[in-house]
């Protein structure tokens, strides 16, 4: 028979420990974008080929996305704090090695190590919140702070990079990671409790290999399509990923100790928020490149000035997550998620009005709306995903959530980026002056950046004609992509409303996990004690019985 009790509230130790986790999460996110402004300096120093330059930028994200699932499961089975500290040590060492890389090949290798270390770190930063904050209200606040850190890291990357590159050499963008990792290693044993699955079972190495094989080719294929257009390699990668993914799913159905419990996906409180995350990151990351290019290439700002004007977005995320956390105490999660998505849609609609000569407030206002809306939605989806999984599988659930984020981001870059590029090439055709070399014509027709470089070599009025036409073509693509993203957000809001409508308001305190496998999992956000499990076809419950109590090690 189930009993309920008020869980122990987190104290100062847990909140300081959360700050350490958020710092690590911020740096993992920041390392995705921190090289954007450093590329010219790296090119001048190491002289990489064009292919090597792409690998320097992309290898980190590839390995981060591909290894998240495996590392999340390893954390559940061998200790989340242990894996966190292992990742921190490797991240710090790889950062030093990257800072002093003497060749393009060495930098690619050290960026790969950073990707592996990031994958080790990332799932534990969110999964440990599940153990440190047993009270639902406190946990939701903690996840809101974690979400703000993740979003803030991506936005702060170019800003931090710009400041450092104004004073130091390009390697400094990596060395900034080292003090934070040293701090984590020093404080984690005292502030962060250890947690591992008390009944871990075996680790299926073949499943880990298949999970990597399912994710990596898809991410690679999508990015290749966005950068180089249709090619045999990109198509082969896109076909190979789903085939390997099917083999992975079949393996999970038959192996004794699966890497992922597929029954989680039958619970709408888990699968629906995952889908929302994919769509949200599709729109957010896919459009981000357009807004930064408008500031630099249309508005004419320098990198640091453009980065500073991007700061209102993470501030909006921090504010929105705070509001969402407070409102969630009395309002059903579905309404908060749907409202956040609709706010995002309004932000994108504002961005459809951005023109070549628009006031800066139009772009900044639209971006702030997008960021605030997604901050509202993603705070609740992260909480639902984490809460829908049994405590012993929180690491795997966190890894799946972050893999969905990476996949959505890659899809956004590929699809929205390709649409923008196609519109640009079509519109700019008639504005390219005659008499230029074939190389210059090709550069001007490919990107706005290329047109800006070519225009510097032309006399007036050809220079102004090319720049004006290229900027108009770019803004046309920006507007259409904003309209597409707005439509996607509205569709996602409708779908979320339909799929999550049965989610109730979470109680102020979490009931103790029931002592019988047939009872309701009290840790699922929105479960009301005594109700039946939400949205599980046929009333099925998760295969593995939930832990009857929080392990002593997890309580600190």
C-alpha positions in Angstrom: 0.0 0.0 0.0 1.4 3.4 -1.0 2.2 6.1 1.6 2.9 9.7 1.1 5.2 11.9 3.0 6.8 15.3 2.6 10.3 14.8 1.1 13.3 16.4 2.8 13.8 20.0 1.5 17.1 20.8 -0.1 19.4 23.1 2.0 22.3 25.4 1.4 24.6 22.5 0.5 22.3 21.4 -2.4 21.9 24.9 -3.8 25.6 25.6 -3.8 26.1 22.2 -5.4 23.6 23.2 -8.0 25.7 26.3 -8.8 28.7 24.0 -9.5 26.6 21.8 -11.8 25.2 24.8 -13.7 28.7 26.2 -14.2 29.8 22.9 -15.8 26.6 22.9 -17.9 27.2 26.5 -19.0 30.8 25.7 -20.2 29.7 22.6 -22.1 27.1 24.7 -23.9 29.5 27.6 -24.4 32.2 25.4 -26.0 29.8 24.8 -29.0 29.9 28.5 -30.0 33.1 29.9 -28.4 35.1 29.2 -31.6 32.9 31.2 -34.0 34.9 34.4 -33.6 38.2 32.6 -33.1 38.2 31.0 -36.5 40.1 33.8 -38.3 42.9 33.7 -35.6 43.1 29.9 -35.7 43.3 30.0 -39.5 46.2 32.5 -39.5 48.1 30.5 -36.8 47.6 26.9 -37.8 46.6 27.3 -41.6 44.0 24.5 -41.6 42.5 23.4 -44.9 38.8 24.2 -45.5 37.9 20.6 -44.5 40.1 20.8 -41.4 38.4 24.1 -40.4 35.0 22.4 -40.6 36.2 19.5 -38.4 37.7 21.9 -35.9 34.2 23.5 -35.5 32.1 20.4 -35.7 33.9 17.5 -34.1 33.0 18.7 -30.6 29.3 18.7 -31.3 29.4 15.4 -33.2 30.9 13.4 -30.3 28.9 15.2 -27.7 25.7 14.2 -29.4 26.8 10.7 -30.2 28.0 9.7 -26.8 25.3 11.3 -24.6 23.1 8.2 -24.3 26.0 5.8 -23.4 27.5 8.2 -20.9 24.1 8.8 -19.3 23.6 5.1 -18.8 27.2 4.7 -17.4 26.4 7.4 -14.9 23.3 5.6 -13.7 25.2 2.3 -13.3 28.6 3.3 -12.0 27.9 6.6 -10.2 26.8 10.0 -11.5 29.2 12.0 -9.4 32.1 9.7 -10.3 31.3 10.2 -14.0 30.9 14.0 -13.5 34.3 14.3 -11.9 35.9 12.1 -14.5 34.4 14.3 -17.2 35.6 17.4 -15.5 39.2 16.2 -15.2 39.2 15.2 -18.9 37.5 18.4 -20.0 40.2 20.5 -18.1 43.1 18.5 -19.6 41.7 18.6 -23.1 41.1 22.4 -22.8 44.8 22.9 -22.0 45.9 20.6 -24.8 43.6 22.5 -27.3 44.9 25.9 -26.2 48.4 24.9 -27.0 47.7 22.8 -30.1 50.5 23.3 -32.6 48.7 22.0 -35.7 45.3 21.7 -37.2 45.4 18.0 -36.7 46.2 18.4 -33.0 43.4 20.9 -32.5 40.9 18.5 -34.2 42.1 15.7 -31.9 41.8 17.8 -28.7 38.4 19.2 -29.8 37.3 15.5 -30.1 38.5 14.9 -26.6 36.5 17.9 -25.4 33.4 16.4 -27.1 33.9 13.1 -25.3 34.5 14.9 -21.9 31.4 17.0 -22.5 29.3 13.9 -23.2 30.6 12.4 -19.9 29.7 15.6 -18.0 26.4 16.7 -19.5 23.9 13.9 -18.5 25.1 13.9 -14.9 24.6 17.7 -14.5 20.8 17.2 -15.0 20.4 13.7 -13.5 22.0 14.7 -10.2 19.4 17.4 -9.8 16.9 14.6 -9.7 18.6 13.2 -6.6 19.5 16.5 -4.9 16.1 18.0 -5.0 13.3 15.6 -3.9 10.7 18.4 -3.5 9.0 19.0 -6.8 8.8 22.8 -6.4 12.5 23.0 -5.5 13.4 20.6 -8.3 11.5 22.7 -10.8 13.4 25.8 -9.7 16.7 24.0 -9.9 15.9 22.8 -13.5 14.9 26.3 -14.4 18.3 27.5 -13.3 20.0 24.6 -15.2 18.0 25.6 -18.3 19.0 29.2 -18.1 22.7 28.1 -17.7 22.5 25.9 -20.8 20.8 28.6 -22.9 23.1 31.3 -21.5 26.2 29.3 -22.4 25.4 29.2 -26.1 24.8 33.0 -26.1 27.8 33.9 -23.9 30.2 31.9 -26.1 30.8 34.5 -28.8 30.8 37.3 -26.2 33.4 35.6 -24.0 35.4 34.8 -27.1 35.3 38.4 -28.3 36.5 39.8 -25.0 39.4 37.3 -24.8 40.5 37.6 -28.4 40.7 41.4 -27.9 43.4 40.8 -25.2 44.9 37.3 -25.7 45.7 34.7 -28.3 43.1 32.2 -29.6 44.1 29.5 -27.1 42.6 31.6 -24.3 39.1 30.7 -25.3 39.9 27.1 -24.1 41.9 28.0 -21.0 38.8 29.7 -19.5 37.4 26.2 -18.9 40.3 25.1 -16.6 39.5 27.2 -13.4 35.9 26.1 -13.5 36.8 22.4 -13.9 39.3 22.7 -11.0 36.6 24.3 -8.9 34.2 21.4 -9.7 36.8 18.8 -8.8 37.5 20.5 -5.5 33.9 21.1 -4.4 31.9 18.2 -5.9 32.9 15.6 -3.2 31.6 17.9 -0.4 28.6 19.3 -2.1 27.2 16.8 -4.6 25.9 13.4 -3.4 26.8 10.2 -5.2 24.0 8.2 -6.8 24.0 4.9 -8.8 21.3 2.4 -9.7 21.1 -0.1 -6.8 20.3 -2.8 -9.3 22.3 -1.8 -12.4 22.4 -5.1 -14.3 25.0 -5.5 -17.1 26.3 -3.0 -19.6 25.6 -3.9 -23.2 28.6 -2.7 -25.2 27.0 -3.5 -28.6 24.0 -1.3 -27.7 26.4 1.5 -26.9 28.1 1.1 -30.3 24.7 1.0 -32.1 23.5 4.2 -30.3 26.6 6.0 -31.4 26.1 4.7 -35.0 22.5 5.8 -35.0 23.1 9.4 -33.9 26.5 10.3 -35.5 25.6 9.6 -39.2 22.4 11.6 -38.9 24.0 14.6 -37.4 26.9 14.4 -39.9 24.6 14.0 -42.8 22.4 16.9 -41.9 25.3 19.3 -41.3 26.9 18.1 -44.6 23.7 18.9 -46.5 23.6 22.4 -44.9 27.2 23.2 -45.7 27.8 21.5 -49.1 24.4 20.6 -50.5 23.4 17.1 -51.7 26.3 14.6 -51.9 26.6 10.9 -52.0 28.3 10.9 -48.6 25.6 13.0 -46.9 22.8 10.8 -48.4 24.6 7.6 -47.3 25.0 9.0 -43.8 21.3 9.9 -43.6 20.3 6.5 -44.7 22.8 4.7 -42.5 21.6 6.4 -39.3 18.0 5.2 -39.3 19.1 1.7 -40.3 21.5 1.5 -37.4 18.8 3.1 -35.2 16.4 0.3 -36.1 19.0 -2.3 -35.1 19.5 -0.4 -31.9 15.8 -0.5 -31.1 15.5 -4.2 -31.9 18.5 -4.8 -29.6 16.8 -2.9 -26.7 13.7 -5.1 -27.1 15.6 -8.4 -26.9 18.7 -7.9 -24.7 18.5 -8.7 -21.0 19.9 -5.3 -19.8 18.9 -2.7 -22.4 20.7 0.6 -22.6 17.3 2.4 -22.8 13.9 1.3 -21.5 11.7 1.7 -24.6 8.6 1.8 -22.4 9.6 5.3 -21.4 8.5 6.4 -24.9 5.0 5.0 -24.3 4.6 7.6 -21.5 3.4 10.8 -22.9 4.8 12.8 -20.0 8.2 11.7 -21.4 7.8 11.4 -25.2 5.8 14.5 -25.8 8.2 16.9 -24.0 11.0 15.2 -25.9 9.3 16.1 -29.2 8.7 19.6 -28.0 12.5 20.0 -27.3 13.4 18.8 -30.8 11.1 21.3 -32.4 12.2 24.1 -30.0 15.9 23.6 -30.8 15.1 23.3 -34.5 13.8 26.8 -34.5 16.1 28.4 -32.0 19.5 27.2 -33.3 18.4 27.1 -37.0 17.5 30.8 -36.8 20.4 32.0 -34.6 22.9 32.3 -37.5 20.5 34.6 -39.3 20.2 37.1 -36.4 24.0 37.3 -35.8 24.7 37.7 -39.5 22.1 40.5 -39.7 23.9 42.3 -36.9 27.3 41.9 -38.5 26.8 41.9 -42.2 23.6 44.0 -42.6 23.9 46.3 -39.7 27.7 46.4 -40.0 28.6 45.7 -36.3 31.9 44.2 -35.2 31.9 40.8 -33.5 32.0 42.1 -30.0 29.3 44.7 -30.5 27.1 42.1 -32.1 27.7 39.7 -29.2 26.8 42.5 -26.7 23.5 43.1 -28.5 22.8 39.3 -28.2 22.9 39.5 -24.4 19.2 40.4 -23.9 18.3 36.9 -25.1 19.9 35.0 -22.2 18.6 37.6 -19.7 15.1 37.0 -21.1 15.6 33.2 -20.6 16.6 33.7 -17.0 13.6 35.9 -16.3 11.2 33.5 -18.2 12.4 30.4 -16.4 11.8 32.1 -13.0 8.3 33.1 -14.0 7.5 29.7 -15.4 8.7 28.0 -12.2 6.4 30.2 -10.0 3.4 29.8 -12.2 3.8 26.0 -12.4 2.7 25.7 -8.8 -0.9 26.5 -9.7 -1.2 26.2 -13.5 -1.2 22.9 -15.4 2.1 22.2 -17.2 0.4 21.9 -20.6 -0.8 25.5 -20.5 2.6 26.8 -19.6 4.4 24.8 -22.3 1.8 25.8 -25.0 1.9 29.5 -23.9 5.7 29.5 -24.1 5.6 28.1 -27.6 3.0 30.7 -28.6 5.2 33.5 -27.2 8.0 32.1 -29.3 5.8 32.2 -32.3 5.0 35.8 -31.7 8.7 36.6 -31.4 9.3 34.9 -34.8 6.4 36.9 -36.3 8.2 40.1 -35.2 11.3 38.9 -36.9 9.4 38.6 -40.2 9.3 42.4 -40.2 13.0 42.8 -40.0 14.4 44.7 -43.1 17.7 45.9 -44.3 17.1 49.3 -42.7 15.0 48.2 -39.7 15.6 49.7 -36.3 17.7 47.5 -34.1 14.8 47.2 -31.6 12.8 45.1 -34.1 15.5 42.3 -34.3 16.3 42.5 -30.6 12.7 42.5 -29.6 11.9 39.5 -31.8 14.9 37.5 -30.5 14.0 38.3 -26.9 10.4 37.1 -27.5 11.8 33.8 -29.0 14.2 33.3 -26.1 11.7 34.1 -23.4 9.0 31.8 -24.9 11.5 28.9 -25.2 12.7 29.6 -21.7 9.2 29.1 -20.4 8.5 26.0 -22.4 11.9 24.2 -22.0 11.9 24.6 -18.2 8.7 22.6 -17.9 9.6 20.0 -20.6 13.0 19.3 -18.9 11.1 18.8 -15.6 8.6 16.5 -17.1 11.2 14.4 -18.9 13.3 14.0 -15.7 10.3 13.3 -13.5 8.7 10.8 -15.8 11.8 8.5 -15.6 12.4 6.3 -12.5 15.2 7.7 -10.3 17.6 5.0 -11.3 17.3 5.9 -14.9 17.5 9.7 -14.6 20.9 9.7 -16.3 19.6 7.9 -19.4 16.6 10.2 -19.5 18.8 13.3 -19.3 21.0 11.9 -22.0 18.0 11.2 -24.3 16.7 14.8 -23.7 20.0 16.4 -24.6 20.4 14.1 -27.6 17.0 15.3 -28.8 18.2 18.9 -28.3 21.3 18.2 -30.4 19.2 16.5 -33.2 16.8 19.4 -33.3 19.6 21.9 -33.5 21.2 20.0 -36.4 17.9 19.8 -38.2 17.4 23.5 -37.8 20.8 24.4 -39.1 20.3 22.1 -42.1 16.7 22.9 -43.1 16.4 26.6 -42.3 20.0 27.2 -43.4 19.4 25.5 -46.7 16.1 27.4 -47.3 17.9 30.7 -46.5 20.8 29.8 -48.8 18.5 28.8 -51.7 16.5 32.1 -51.4 19.7 34.1 -51.3 21.1 32.5 -54.4 17.9 33.0 -56.3 17.4 36.7 -55.3 21.0 37.8 -55.7 21.4 36.5 -59.3 20.4 39.8 -61.0 22.4 42.0 -58.7 25.9 40.6 -59.4 27.7 43.0 -61.7 29.1 41.7 -65.0 32.8 41.6 -65.7 33.9 39.9 -62.5 36.0 36.8 -62.4 34.2 33.5 -62.1 35.6 33.0 -58.6 34.2 36.4 -57.5 30.8 35.7 -59.0 30.7 32.4 -57.2 31.6 33.9 -53.8 29.0 36.7 -54.2 26.2 34.3 -55.1 27.0 31.8 -52.3 26.8 33.9 -49.1 26.3 37.5 -47.9 29.7 37.3 -46.4 31.2 36.4 -49.7 29.3 39.3 -51.4 30.6 41.7 -48.8 34.2 40.6 -49.4 33.8 40.9 -53.2 32.1 44.3 -52.9 35.2 45.8 -51.3 37.1 45.3 -54.5 34.5 47.0 -56.7 34.2 50.7 -57.6 31.1 52.7 -57.0 28.2 52.3 -58.0 28.8 48.6 -58.5 29.8 48.1 -54.9 26.6 49.7 -53.5 24.5 47.8 -56.0 25.9 44.4 -55.0 25.8 45.1 -51.3 22.2 46.4 -51.4 21.0 43.5 -53.5 22.8 40.9 -51.4 21.5 42.3 -48.1 17.9 42.4 -49.5 18.3 38.7 -50.6 19.6 37.7 -47.2 16.8 39.5 -45.4 14.2 37.8 -47.6 15.6 34.5 -46.5 15.6 35.6 -42.9 11.9 36.7 -43.1 10.8 33.5 -44.7 12.6 31.3 -42.1 11.1 33.4 -39.3 7.6 32.7 -40.8 8.4 29.0 -41.1 9.6 28.9 -37.5 6.5 30.8 -36.3 4.2 28.2 -38.0 6.2 25.3 -36.5 5.9 26.8 -33.0 2.1 27.2 -33.4 1.8 23.6 -34.6 3.9 22.5 -31.7 1.7 24.4 -29.2 -1.4 22.7 -30.6 0.3 19.3 -30.5 1.5 19.8 -26.9 -2.0 20.8 -25.8 -3.5 17.7 -27.2 -0.8 15.3 -26.0 -0.3 16.8 -22.5 -3.8 17.8 -21.6 -4.1 15.2 -18.9 -1.1 16.4 -17.0 -2.2 17.8 -13.7 -0.7 20.5 -11.6 2.3 19.0 -9.7 1.8 18.8 -5.9 3.8 21.1 -3.7 5.6 18.1 -2.2 6.4 14.8 -3.9 4.9 11.6 -2.6 7.3 8.9 -1.6 7.8 6.4 -4.4 5.2 3.6 -3.8 6.3 0.2 -2.4 4.4 -1.8 -5.0 5.3 -1.9 -8.7 1.6 -1.6 -9.6 1.2 1.7 -7.7 1.5 5.0 -9.3 5.0 6.4 -9.7 4.8 9.4 -7.4 7.7 11.1 -9.0 6.0 11.6 -12.4 5.2 15.3 -12.6 1.5 15.7 -12.5 0.7 12.3 -11.0 -1.9 12.6 -8.3 -1.6 10.0 -5.6 -4.0 7.2 -6.2 -4.6 7.9 -9.9 -3.6 5.5 -12.6 -0.3 6.1 -14.5 -0.7 8.7 -17.2 -1.1 7.8 -20.8 0.5 4.4 -20.7 -1.3 2.2 -23.3 -3.2 -0.6 -21.6 -2.2 0.6 -18.2 1.3 -0.8 -18.6 3.9 0.3 -16.1 7.6 0.6 -16.6 9.4 -2.7 -16.7 11.8 -2.2 -13.8 10.3 -1.7 -10.3 11.0 1.8 -8.9 13.4 2.1 -6.0 11.4 2.0 -2.8 13.4 4.8 -1.2 16.1 7.2 -2.0 19.5 5.5 -1.5 21.3 6.9 1.5 24.2 8.0 -0.6 21.8 10.1 -2.7 20.6 12.0 0.3 23.9 13.4 1.1 
